[in-house]
Amino acid sequence: MKTSSKLICALGACLSISNLGGCGSQGSGPTTSVNTTAQDKDVYTLDVLIQSPLTIIQYKSGEIEALLPTIDQHTYGYVKALNDCGIKEDTLDRDYRLSFALTPSSTNIDPNHKMPDEVRIDNTKEAVKIDPGKKRFGKIGLPMPREIVPIHLDDEGLTIFKKVGTKPMDHLYPTLIALRYTVSADPGVSLKNSSTSCPLQIEKLGKEMMIRVGMGPAVEDNDNDIHKHAKLAFAAEVELLQGLDRDIDYIRKTDKESVGMDVKRKRKHRTSDCQAPILLVTNAD
């Protein structure tokens, strides 16, 4: 899990790139311009930072669902600000909504064109069914954001591919995505399900507010099978999208290695699945 300061720096860097006009795209998709009242002194940005291994769904209405997959050793979901609001295994109703007041706007998806097509699925072109068997650990519903921005890209040799396709070697994949909203100074944020409500206490960082969403606890990958847990987490993500044809691997290319060769690197690291990429489905029914 990255520290809050690193998240803030990563977000700031991403926004600086956005202001400079972005980079070349690996895949195009429909985006719309966003009209906000950013010059109003009482307007703030609320960033909902969603950590892998969650899957993000945006429906045609613009509404968002963050789906928490069911993964061995993960016993809770979390929504964090200055306080914590939890989603636990023993909770009967794990379907929540993050509620707050916002300024309505259309969504600009991946404005810096950092997200490869392998993880950005347009449901009008690649039909998938969203969790028809209700296999999820839980979900968090959110209103339409003004932007969906990847702010951390994996560089550990990750590759995602269709099972009959080739393994791309040069793509970085998002493991932390910000849903960005225009809100007032006191948007009144709370996490609710059918029976409970958990108000979130949010600190203002200048004109920014932040909430983190993810799963835990952190799980240590097995040295003998590199990124074993990340592979399990990704498989659980894919299971929520019936009909999606994707597989995952961790490979490395050097001067002495063939393209596509699997490499078992002896590394020991602790992670909360930050090498399992987030999947983003747009235009869902």
C-alpha positions, 0 to 999 in steps of 0.5 A: 500500500502506498503512503498518502504522501506518495498518492498525493505526489502521484496524483499531482504528477498526473494532473501536471501531465494533463495540464500539458496536453497528455501523451499519445494514445494506445487506444481511443474511445469516446470522451466528452468535455467537462464543464465545471466551475473551477474558478469558484472559490468554494469549489473543491475536487474530491478524489476517490482513489481505487486500489487494485484488485477492484474492478471499475464499471461505468454504466451508460447512465454514467453511474459507477460500481466498484466491484470487490472480487472474492479472493482467498486471504482477503477478509475486508474491504475498506473506505478510508479518510481520516476515519475508516468505514469497513466492509467485512466478511461477516457483514450480511449486506456488502453492497454499499453506496458512497453518497455525497453532494456534487456538481453534475458533469459528463465524464472524461475517461483516461484524459492522458491516454495511459490505459491500454486496451487490454484493461479498458473494455468498451461493453458496446464492442466487447460484450461482457455480463457484469457479475451475473452470478453475484460472486463478488465480495461486495460492491460500492456504487458511486455517482458519475465522475467528471474524470477517470484517471489512472495515477499509478502504472505497474512496471513489474513485467506485467502483461495481459492478453487474450488467451489466443493472442500475443503477449504485449511487452511494452504496456504499463497497467493501472493499479490505482485509479482516481474517480474525480468529482467537483464538490462543495467545501462540505459534500457530506460523504458517507458509506451506506448500505441497506441498514447502516451509514458510516460518515467519512471525516475528510481532510482538505488538502488545499482544494483537494479531498481524498478517499481511498478504497481497497481490500485487505489485509496485505498479502505476501507473494510466494517467491517460488511463483512470482506474483502468485497472489496477484494472478489469483486476484486478477482471475477473481476480477475476470470472474466478475465479468462473464465472457471476458477473454483475458489472461495475465502473466509477469514476463521480462525482456532483456538482451539475453532473453527471448520475447515472451519468456517467463522469468522467475525473479527471486524477489520478496515484497509485500503488497496489497495486490498492487501488481494486479491491474484494475479492469475498467468497463465502460458503456455497461448495460 
